Amino acid sequence: MKPTPQASFSYDGSYRPVGSGKPLCLFSFILLYRMLVQAHVQLAWFGIMQFLMHMKSSQRHFQRAMSCILSIKYQLLVHFSHDK
């Protein structure tokens, strides 16, 4: 039994549905990171939630998105702990 083709998700926030030629950028994690660093926390988390709503149809994509977000959160903790 052959595996069915899956949509792919990459860490730069681009999303490639099955059969599409070009990636559809749903959200850029780099932009999110900058927004968070600049203290636009509420707007950034709204963006994250919107992104996850797109991703939740696929458990694998959801887990990748979550690990990406946790990585950003960790980097921010390190970033702000150095500022003190």
Summary of the structure (lengths in Angstrom):
residues: 84
radius of gyration: 14.7
end to end distance: 56.5
largest distance: 56.5
contacts: 194
relative contact order: 0.14
helix: 58%
strand: 8%
